[in-house]
Amino acid sequence: KHVRLSGEDRLSWPQRAGRMDAAMEPPDRLSKGQKKKLRLRRLAEQRPTEGPAASDPRAPADPAERGDCCSSSSCTPEDESSSEAASSPRRKVPPASGGWAKPSGQRPPHWPPPGFELISMHRPGEFSLRRQRLRLAALSCPQPEDPLRWRILPLVRRAIAVADEPQTSSELVAFVRGHLPVACLAGTSDSRLRSLVELVISRNVRHGRLLQKGKKYDLPSAEDFVIVVPRLSTAGLEAIWVAWCPERKVPCQAALRYTWGGSSSDGLALPGGSGPAFWLWLRPRRGPVAAEQSEDIQLGSTQAKMMSDSADPESVSVEWSDAPRSRSWSLISSRTIPIEDVVEAARQCAEQSLVDDVEGSHCDHSDDG
C-alpha cells in the first residue's frame, strides 16, 4: 500500500521547474556545432528590430549568401569564407566614416547621371591608350573612405584590364596586395589575403562576373566597357569622368573633357592651356528626340542631331548613335564657340568613334538605366 517516492518525486513543482531550467542551460563543454548554434542565436537576438533585414527572419546575415558579389568582396575579415568569422559577435568591424570618396573638379553637365552617383575623375597620366582604345575597367573604381571597407572585386577587375590579358590567381593576388591601403593589410598574412582573393574570384566566377579560362581569369565582354578616345586637331583631352554602377562596380557612362586651342602630338591638352572646354559624353543609347527640340545635320556619313539644352540656353549639343553597340555620343559645347568649329569637332569624333575594330567594347547596360 505504501509507495516509495524517488527524490525527484518528493520535490514540489517550483523546485522541479527550477531543476528543469538548470538542465536547459548549456553545459560547460560544448561541441563545435553547439557553439556555432549558440553564437547564431545570440547574434539574432542582437539584431536591430527595424529595417528590411529585420522584417524577414529568413534573410541571411552574410551579403554573400544573398548573391551580392560586390558586397562580399570587402577586405574586412568578416567577408572571409569562414562562417564563424562572419557570425562571431566578438569580432566587430569599425563603422565606415564619410561614405565613398568623391572627386573634385568641374563635373560634366547633368552629372552625376540618375542611378549612377558613384563617379570618378582621371587625368591622362593615370591611364594609357592602346590605339586610342581605353578599357574603363583599367581606371580605379571609387572606394570607401574607410580603408577597412575597401572592395577587392574592383581591384581584381582592374588588374585584368590593366594587363589587357587574362591573369592567374597569383598575379591577381599580387596586384591586390600592391593596391590595398596599408591599414587594410595590417594584421593580414599573405596566406589569409590569398585565400580571401581566391574566395572573391570563385564567387564571381560562379555568378558570371569573371570568366575562367584554364588557370587564368578574364572579364566578360558584357562588363568590359571599351571606348575610343578621339584625337582632335583643334582640342586636347584634359580629363575623363566615369559613372559606375553602385551595385556591380562596373563603368556604365563616360564623359571626356576637351580643351579648345590645339593639342599635343598624343592628342592631349597643351600644357598651360586655358581655353574653353567641351564635353564628349558616352552613354547607353537614348530614345528618339522630339523633332521640335533638334535639327538634323550630317557628320560625314553619320546622321546626327543638333539640340539646345532647355536647362542651359548657353550650350549646344550634337548627338549621334552607335547602333551596333547601343551607345549614344553627345558633344556639349558653349555657344561662344562658332558652330562651324563645334560641328567639325563632332565630325572628327564621329569618324573615330564609329570604327568597327574595337574588340570587346560592349556597352549594353540597358538594365542599369
C-alpha positions as CSV (number, residue, x, y, z in Angstrom):
1,K,0.0,0.0,0.0
2,H,2.9,2.3,0.6
3,V,4.8,3.5,-2.5
4,R,8.4,4.7,-2.1
5,L,8.8,8.0,-3.8
6,S,12.1,8.9,-5.5
7,G,13.9,12.1,-4.6
8,E,12.6,13.8,-7.7
9,D,9.0,12.9,-7.0
10,R,9.2,14.3,-3.5
11,L,10.1,17.8,-4.8
12,S,7.4,20.4,-5.2
13,W,6.5,21.7,-8.6
14,P,8.5,25.0,-8.3
15,Q,11.6,23.0,-7.2
16,R,11.2,20.7,-10.2
17,A,10.8,23.6,-12.6
18,G,14.0,25.1,-11.3
19,R,15.8,21.9,-12.0
20,M,14.4,21.8,-15.5
21,D,15.6,25.4,-16.2
22,A,19.0,24.4,-14.9
23,A,19.1,21.4,-17.2
24,M,18.3,23.6,-20.2
25,E,21.4,25.8,-19.6
26,P,24.3,25.0,-21.9
27,P,27.0,22.8,-20.3
28,D,30.5,24.0,-19.8
29,R,31.9,21.9,-22.7
30,L,30.0,22.3,-26.0
31,S,30.7,20.7,-29.3
32,K,31.7,22.9,-32.2
33,G,28.2,22.7,-33.7
34,Q,26.5,23.6,-30.4
35,K,28.9,26.6,-30.1
36,K,28.0,27.8,-33.6
37,K,24.3,27.5,-33.0
38,L,24.6,29.4,-29.7
39,R,26.6,32.2,-31.5
40,L,24.0,32.4,-34.2
41,R,21.2,32.6,-31.7
42,R,22.9,35.4,-29.7
43,L,23.6,37.2,-32.9
44,A,19.9,37.0,-33.9
45,E,18.9,38.4,-30.6
46,Q,21.3,41.4,-31.0
47,R,20.0,42.3,-34.5
48,P,18.0,45.6,-34.8
49,T,14.2,45.4,-34.8
50,E,13.9,47.8,-37.8
51,G,14.8,47.7,-41.4
52,P,14.3,45.2,-44.2
53,A,16.7,42.6,-42.9
54,A,14.9,42.5,-39.5
55,S,11.5,42.2,-41.1
56,D,12.4,38.9,-42.7
57,P,13.9,36.4,-40.2
58,R,14.9,34.1,-43.0
59,A,17.2,36.7,-44.6
60,P,20.8,35.6,-44.3
61,A,23.2,37.9,-42.4
62,D,26.1,37.4,-44.9
63,P,25.7,39.5,-48.1
64,A,27.5,36.8,-50.0
65,E,24.6,34.4,-49.2
66,R,22.2,36.9,-50.8
67,G,24.2,36.7,-54.1
68,D,25.7,40.2,-53.7
69,C,29.1,39.5,-55.1
70,C,30.3,43.1,-54.8
71,S,29.3,43.5,-51.2
72,S,31.0,40.2,-50.3
73,S,34.3,41.3,-51.8
74,S,35.3,43.6,-49.0
75,C,38.7,43.4,-47.4
76,T,37.2,43.2,-43.9
77,P,37.8,40.0,-42.0
78,E,34.1,39.3,-41.8
79,D,33.9,38.6,-45.5
80,E,36.1,35.5,-45.4
81,S,34.9,32.1,-46.2
82,S,34.6,31.1,-42.6
83,S,31.0,31.4,-41.4
84,E,32.2,31.6,-37.9
85,A,34.2,34.7,-38.6
86,A,31.1,36.3,-40.2
87,S,28.8,35.4,-37.3
88,S,31.0,35.8,-34.3
89,P,29.8,38.7,-32.1
90,R,33.3,39.1,-30.6
91,R,34.8,40.4,-33.9
92,K,33.5,43.8,-34.8
93,V,34.3,46.0,-37.8
94,P,34.8,49.7,-37.3
95,P,32.0,51.7,-38.7
96,A,32.6,53.4,-42.1
97,S,33.3,57.1,-41.9
98,G,32.3,59.5,-44.6
99,G,31.0,57.1,-47.2
100,W,32.6,56.9,-50.6
101,A,35.4,59.0,-52.0
102,K,34.2,61.8,-54.3
103,P,36.3,63.5,-56.9
104,S,36.9,67.3,-57.0
105,G,36.7,69.5,-60.1
106,Q,34.2,70.7,-62.6
107,R,31.7,68.0,-63.3
108,P,30.2,67.3,-66.7
109,P,26.7,68.8,-67.4
110,H,23.9,66.9,-65.7
111,W,26.2,64.8,-63.7
112,P,26.1,62.5,-61.8
113,P,23.6,60.6,-64.0
114,P,20.5,59.4,-62.2
115,G,21.2,56.0,-60.6
116,F,25.0,56.3,-61.1
117,E,26.0,58.5,-58.3
118,L,29.3,56.6,-57.9
119,I,31.7,58.7,-60.1
120,S,35.4,59.2,-60.6
121,M,37.7,61.5,-62.5
122,H,41.0,60.6,-64.2
123,R,43.8,62.7,-65.7
124,P,45.7,61.5,-68.8
125,G,48.7,60.5,-66.7
126,E,46.6,57.9,-64.9
127,F,46.0,55.7,-67.9
128,S,47.5,54.6,-71.2
129,L,45.8,54.2,-74.5
130,R,46.3,51.4,-76.9
131,R,45.5,52.5,-80.5
132,Q,43.2,55.2,-79.0
133,R,41.3,52.5,-77.1
134,L,40.7,52.6,-73.3
135,R,39.2,49.8,-71.1
136,L,37.4,51.8,-68.5
137,A,37.8,48.9,-66.0
138,A,41.5,49.8,-66.0
139,L,40.6,53.0,-64.2
140,S,40.4,53.0,-60.5
141,C,36.9,52.4,-59.2
142,P,35.9,54.7,-56.2
143,Q,36.4,53.0,-52.9
144,P,35.0,53.8,-49.4
145,E,36.9,56.5,-47.4
146,D,37.3,54.0,-44.6
147,P,40.3,51.8,-45.7
148,L,38.9,48.8,-43.8
149,R,35.9,48.8,-46.1
150,W,37.7,48.6,-49.4
151,R,36.3,46.2,-52.0
152,I,38.5,43.5,-53.6
153,L,36.5,42.8,-56.7
154,P,37.1,46.2,-58.3
155,L,40.9,45.6,-57.8
156,V,40.7,42.2,-59.4
157,R,38.8,43.6,-62.4
158,R,41.3,46.5,-62.7
159,A,44.3,44.1,-62.6
160,I,42.9,42.2,-65.6
161,A,42.1,45.4,-67.6
162,V,45.5,47.0,-66.9
163,A,47.3,43.9,-68.1
164,D,45.0,43.7,-71.1
165,E,45.1,39.9,-71.0
166,P,43.8,37.1,-68.7
167,Q,45.6,36.8,-65.4
168,T,46.3,33.9,-63.0
169,S,45.2,34.0,-59.4
170,S,48.8,34.6,-58.2
171,E,49.0,37.7,-60.5
172,L,45.7,38.9,-59.2
173,V,46.7,38.5,-55.6
174,A,50.0,40.4,-56.2
175,F,48.0,43.3,-57.8
176,V,45.5,43.4,-54.9
177,R,48.3,43.4,-52.3
178,G,50.1,46.3,-54.0
179,H,46.9,48.5,-54.2
180,L,45.2,47.9,-50.9
181,P,45.7,50.5,-48.2
182,V,48.3,49.9,-45.5
183,A,45.6,49.9,-42.8
184,C,43.7,47.2,-44.7
185,L,46.8,45.0,-44.9
186,A,47.7,45.5,-41.2
187,G,47.4,42.2,-39.4
188,T,46.6,40.2,-42.6
189,S,49.0,37.5,-43.5
190,D,49.8,36.6,-47.1
191,S,48.0,33.3,-46.8
192,R,44.9,35.0,-45.4
193,L,44.9,37.6,-48.2
194,R,45.4,34.9,-50.8
195,S,42.5,32.8,-49.5
196,L,40.3,35.9,-49.4
197,V,41.1,36.9,-53.0
198,E,40.6,33.4,-54.2
199,L,37.3,33.3,-52.5
200,V,36.2,36.5,-54.2
201,I,37.4,35.1,-57.6
202,S,35.5,31.8,-57.1
203,R,32.3,33.5,-56.1
204,N,32.3,35.9,-59.0
205,V,33.1,33.1,-61.5
206,R,30.1,31.3,-60.2
207,H,27.9,34.4,-60.6
208,G,29.3,35.1,-64.1
209,R,31.2,38.3,-63.1
210,L,34.5,36.7,-64.1
211,L,35.4,34.2,-66.8
212,Q,37.7,31.3,-66.1
213,K,40.0,30.3,-69.0
214,G,42.1,27.4,-67.8
215,K,44.1,28.7,-64.9
216,K,43.6,32.3,-65.8
217,Y,40.7,34.7,-65.4
218,D,39.2,37.4,-67.7
219,L,36.4,39.9,-67.8
220,P,33.1,39.1,-69.5
221,S,32.5,41.2,-72.6
222,A,29.2,42.5,-71.3
223,E,31.0,44.2,-68.4
224,D,34.2,45.2,-70.3
225,F,33.4,48.7,-71.4
226,V,36.0,49.7,-74.1
227,I,35.8,53.2,-75.6
228,V,37.5,55.1,-78.4
229,V,39.3,58.3,-77.2
230,P,39.1,60.6,-80.3
231,R,42.3,62.6,-81.2
232,L,41.3,66.0,-82.4
233,S,43.3,68.7,-84.2
234,T,41.5,71.6,-82.6
235,A,41.3,70.4,-79.0
236,G,43.2,68.2,-76.5
237,L,42.0,65.7,-73.9
238,E,42.1,67.1,-70.4
239,A,40.2,64.5,-68.2
240,I,37.9,61.6,-68.2
241,W,34.9,61.2,-65.9
242,V,33.4,57.8,-65.3
243,A,30.0,56.9,-63.8
244,W,29.9,53.5,-62.1
245,C,27.1,51.1,-61.3
246,P,26.8,51.4,-57.4
247,E,25.8,47.7,-57.1
248,R,28.1,45.9,-59.5
249,K,31.0,48.4,-59.5
250,V,31.3,48.4,-63.3
251,P,31.7,51.5,-65.5
252,C,28.5,52.5,-67.3
253,Q,29.0,56.0,-68.7
254,A,31.9,58.2,-69.6
255,A,32.4,61.9,-70.2
256,L,35.6,63.2,-71.9
257,R,36.6,66.8,-71.2
258,Y,38.5,68.5,-74.1
259,T,40.0,72.0,-74.2
260,W,39.8,74.1,-77.3
261,G,43.1,75.5,-78.7
262,G,45.0,72.7,-80.2
263,S,46.5,69.5,-78.8
264,S,49.9,67.8,-78.4
265,S,51.2,65.0,-80.6
266,D,49.5,62.4,-78.5
267,G,46.1,64.2,-78.5
268,L,46.3,65.7,-75.0
269,A,45.6,69.2,-74.0
270,L,48.5,71.6,-74.3
271,P,50.3,72.4,-71.0
272,G,49.0,75.6,-69.5
273,G,46.1,75.8,-71.9
274,S,43.2,77.9,-70.6
275,G,40.8,77.9,-73.5
276,P,37.1,77.0,-73.2
277,A,36.2,73.3,-72.7
278,F,33.6,71.0,-74.2
279,W,32.4,67.6,-73.2
280,L,32.1,64.3,-75.2
281,W,29.5,62.2,-73.3
282,L,29.2,58.5,-74.0
283,R,26.2,56.6,-72.5
284,P,23.7,53.9,-73.4
285,R,21.6,54.9,-76.4
286,R,18.6,57.1,-75.7
287,G,15.2,57.0,-77.3
288,P,14.2,59.3,-80.2
289,V,14.5,63.0,-79.6
290,A,11.4,65.2,-80.3
291,A,11.6,66.9,-83.7
292,E,10.9,70.4,-82.3
293,Q,13.9,70.0,-80.0
294,S,16.5,69.0,-82.6
295,E,17.9,69.8,-86.0
296,D,19.2,67.1,-88.4
297,I,22.8,67.5,-89.6
298,Q,25.3,65.3,-91.4
299,L,28.7,64.4,-89.9
300,G,30.3,62.9,-92.9
301,S,28.4,59.6,-93.4
302,T,26.8,59.8,-89.9
303,Q,23.4,61.2,-89.3
304,A,23.3,63.4,-86.2
305,K,21.1,65.9,-84.4
306,M,22.0,69.4,-83.1
307,M,20.0,70.3,-80.0
308,S,19.7,73.1,-77.5
309,D,19.5,72.4,-73.8
310,S,16.4,74.0,-72.2
311,A,18.2,73.9,-68.8
312,D,21.3,75.7,-70.2
313,P,20.5,78.0,-73.1
314,E,24.1,79.0,-73.4
315,S,25.2,75.5,-74.5
316,V,24.6,73.4,-77.7
317,S,25.0,69.7,-78.2
318,V,25.5,67.4,-81.2
319,E,24.3,63.8,-80.7
320,W,24.8,60.7,-82.8
321,S,24.2,57.0,-82.2
322,D,26.4,53.9,-82.4
323,A,23.7,51.3,-83.0
324,P,25.8,48.1,-83.1
325,R,27.0,48.8,-79.5
326,S,23.8,50.5,-78.3
327,R,25.6,53.7,-77.5
328,S,24.9,57.4,-77.8
329,W,27.5,60.1,-78.2
330,S,26.9,63.7,-77.3
331,L,29.3,66.7,-77.8
332,I,28.3,69.5,-75.5
333,S,29.9,72.9,-76.0
334,S,29.3,76.6,-75.2
335,R,27.6,78.8,-77.8
336,T,30.6,81.1,-77.5
337,I,32.4,78.7,-79.8
338,P,31.5,79.1,-83.5
339,I,29.0,76.5,-84.7
340,E,31.3,75.5,-87.5
341,D,34.1,74.6,-85.1
342,V,31.6,72.5,-83.0
343,V,30.3,70.6,-86.0
344,E,33.9,70.0,-87.2
345,A,34.9,68.6,-83.8
346,A,31.8,66.4,-83.7
347,R,32.6,65.1,-87.2
348,Q,36.1,64.1,-86.2
349,C,34.7,62.4,-83.1
350,A,32.1,60.6,-85.0
351,E,34.5,59.3,-87.6
352,Q,36.9,57.9,-84.9
353,S,34.2,56.6,-82.6
354,L,32.2,54.6,-85.1
355,V,35.1,52.3,-86.1
356,D,34.3,48.5,-86.3
357,D,37.5,47.0,-84.9
358,V,37.0,47.7,-81.2
359,E,37.2,44.3,-79.6
360,G,35.2,43.6,-76.5
361,S,33.6,47.0,-76.5
362,H,30.2,46.1,-75.3
363,C,28.0,48.7,-73.6
364,D,24.7,47.0,-73.2
365,H,23.7,48.5,-69.8
366,S,20.0,48.8,-70.5
367,D,19.2,47.1,-67.2
368,D,21.1,49.9,-65.4
369,G,19.1,52.7,-66.9
